[in-house]
Structures are given as C-alpha cells and as structure tokens.
Amino acid sequence: MKTRNFVFFLFILVLAVPVAAQQNLKWEILGNMITSRVYPAVAVAHDTLGFIVGGYSQGLFSTPTPRCEVVALTQHGIEQRQIARMVHGRAEFGLLVEHDTALIAVAGYDTTLGVMGTVERYSIRSNKWTVIGTLLQGRRQHSATWISDDEILVIGGRRSNLTSFSDAEIFNVRTGLSKMVKSFPHVVNGSVAQRVDHDLAIYFGGRSGGENSPRSRDIYWYDVPANEWQIYAKMPTGREIPMALTLRSGVTAIVGGSEAESPPRFIGQVLATTNGDCRVVANLPFGIVYGAAFEFRRDEVIVAGGWLSDLTSNRRAAAVHLSTGIVRAIPSLNYPRRYTRGFSLRRRVSTGSIVAGFVVGGIANTEPLPTIEYLFDTDCADRNVSNNELSYNGDARREGADISLT
C-alpha cells in the first residue's frame, strides 16, 4: 500500500498528554471516550493516528454506535479527538486503512438495519464518511483485507438468522462494485484476515457455527488468477476469533483464541506465521479471547485484558518477544477488560523514536468501559522524564480550534 503525506484538520479539541519516556512501564488512564465501546474496530494510519470506530455502545449486543474518534501521537503529546460519525452505526465489521489517507468500513450489524452489506469510506483529510457501495451479501462476523490497491476480499460471516456461510466476494473501492468469487473452503464465522510477508493476504481461524462447532487449523490464501484457495500453513489447533497482527518485520502473530465454549477452553499459545510456516513461539500463563494485542518494541507483542476460561474479565498483561519466545509479566491494567481492542502508535523524534500502546473500551465485569489506557516506551537518548510528570488536560466533549496533525 502506498503512503501519501497529508495534513489532518479537525474542529474538536479533546485532550493532550505531553510525551514522556518511561523506563518502567505503567498503564495510565488517558481519559474517557465520547461513548462506552464494546469491541469497537481500530485501525492505525500514518503510524501516528489510531482510529476507534463503532462497536456496541452500552454492552455486548446493545445498539451499535456510529461515533468515531482518533488518538494522535503528535510532537506535543497524545491528543484524543472526536471525528465525524459513520453514516450507519455498526458493530462486528471490518475496518481497513486505504493508503494512509482513508478508512474503509465493511458490512457489519446495526439494530435498525440488521445485517448490512454497505461499505463506507472515511476521508481523513475532509473528516467525512461516505457510502461507496454495497456487498452482494450482507454479513457480520466476517473477515476482510486488501488483495490489491483497490480490491478487498471478504469471506464468510453470519446472516440475519445467524447461520454461517462460506461465500466470498471481492469489493472494488474505486468502482464501488463487488463480484462473487470461489467460496472459502468451509463455512466460517469469527475468522481473521491479515497481510503476511508484507503483501500476501491470509485468512484463518473461526468456527463453522455456534458453541463448540468445528474449527479448522488451516491458514489459506486466495490465488486470484486461478480463482482458487490454497493452504499457506497450518495452526497446531483450530481456534475461533484469535487476536492477530502483522508486525513491521512482516511476521503475523496469532494470539489466543477459543477451542471450545461449553465448557470454555481458551488458548494461551502465541504463534508466528511467515514464509509458509506457522509455529508456536510462546505460551501465555493464561488462555484468552477478546483481548488486546499490539506490537510495542521490535518483534515484541503486548497482550492485555481479554476473557479468561473462568469467564472473568482479565487485568493481566504480558510482553511476548517473538524471536526469543520470552514472555515477561508487565503491570496489570487499571481495569479488567474483555471485548477490548488494542493498537500502538510510533513517532520519530530528533533523538530516536517514541511508541505508545493503547487498550480501549470493553466490559469490566458487567459494565461497559468508556476509558482508554496507555503506556509509553522510547529509544530516545533522553530518558530523564519520569512517569509522574505525565499529565493531561481537557475533556473528550470540549470543542476547540483547528489543529493540524502532521
């Protein structure tokens, strides 16, 4: 995907946290989002902008929200702002970044419209959402990712009656048209899509129906000229809704997932997938689903929150180094969170680079959470700012002047 420089103007002030280095990691509360969010979608553009989009607003399977916001790592610190609302509220949808200048929201669920096939684009420059087309098959709990600069391959999911299916289609964001292609090799919901080895789209995980339904070990890629699905690698066991992210190195990390739901059997494995291979590199001290995972230091994944096999929300967090397999405990979150999401932002500065990791929303025990937690790290030469010098001011609902984020 090509990267384009841009200037991002918004009209709503939120809050600013001066960027500081931390030798000892500690989760801090950034502040409240504009609404509680349960399992929102998140995406990162330009390395410095983290978007938090949609999700359920008042608890799992409550009303999906159209509201969106951005967390920015600027030269002044961390800033959190409201952005324009989606045309439709949605949950259980795909969110992709287009050339670092736009977001694409694919299908999903809304209580008013039901299972949707609409596709929306958010222009970062103009701060506006627009419906650009509709899939041939409405779906929720599907997976989608880019297979070219203009095309998104969408597979599986659930219909309005919650039955799962294997239909696959390619949506073109330039024309707004979709075409059916060869179905995924099996019926699936709760699958995951990533781009491994820098450019190859892979699809994996999920289950064929409801509780304890079969789940495949196979990781697939789609051969466009042949219109055929090919096996890329195999996981040790099948798993539904694992956390997955592709690191800067091109390796895809697969974390946790559900082997069964009744009784719950959640996985603590961390897998590394690259070059047609998938292997176990580490084991967490707990099995987990619906948690947050993001790259922090190079080849290191932070795993935090989630749902444990005893069906309690998790506060614990761990750092996993994919190259060495070392797992180290890091401080726990301030709040237990399941159905949460995570992302990291990084920014080059004169003395090195700064990275900040975020865990957003979720459910504590019974109540949805509006808060965002974050932690910092840096490879800057200057490490003399202590954690207690971090502060913020403002409110997520206050309005202010235009601000350029570059």
Sequence and secondary structure as in RCSB ss.txt:
>XXXX:A:sequence
MKTRNFVFFLFILVLAVPVAAQQNLKWEILGNMITSRVYPAVAVAHDTLGFIVGGYSQGLFSTPTPRCEVVALTQ
HGIEQRQIARMVHGRAEFGLLVEHDTALIAVAGYDTTLGVMGTVERYSIRSNKWTVIGTLLQGRRQHSATWISDD
EILVIGGRRSNLTSFSDAEIFNVRTGLSKMVKSFPHVVNGSVAQRVDHDLAIYFGGRSGGENSPRSRDIYWYDVP
ANEWQIYAKMPTGREIPMALTLRSGVTAIVGGSEAESPPRFIGQVLATTNGDCRVVANLPFGIVYGAAFEFRRDE
VIVAGGWLSDLTSNRRAAAVHLSTGIVRAIPSLNYPRRYTRGFSLRRRVSTGSIVAGFVVGGIANTEPLPTIEYL
FDTDCADRNVSNNELSYNGDARREGADISLT
>XXXX:A:secstr
       EEES   EEE     SS   EEEEE SS  BS EEEEETTTEEEEE  BSSSTTS B   EEEEEEET
TEEEEEEE   SS  BS EEEEETTTEEEEEEEEETTTEEEEEEEEEETTTTEEEEEEE SS  BS EEEESSSS
EEEEE  B TT  BB  EEEEETTTTEEEEES  SS BBS EEEEETTTEEEEE  BSSSTT     EEEEEETT
TTEEEEEEE SS  BS EEEE TTS EEEE  EEEETTEEE  EEEEEETTEEEEEEE SS  BS EEEE STTE
EEEE  B TTS BB  EEEEETTT  EEEE   SS BBS EEEEEEEEETTEEEEEEEEE  BSSSSB  EEEEE
EEE  S     GGG   EE TT     EEE 
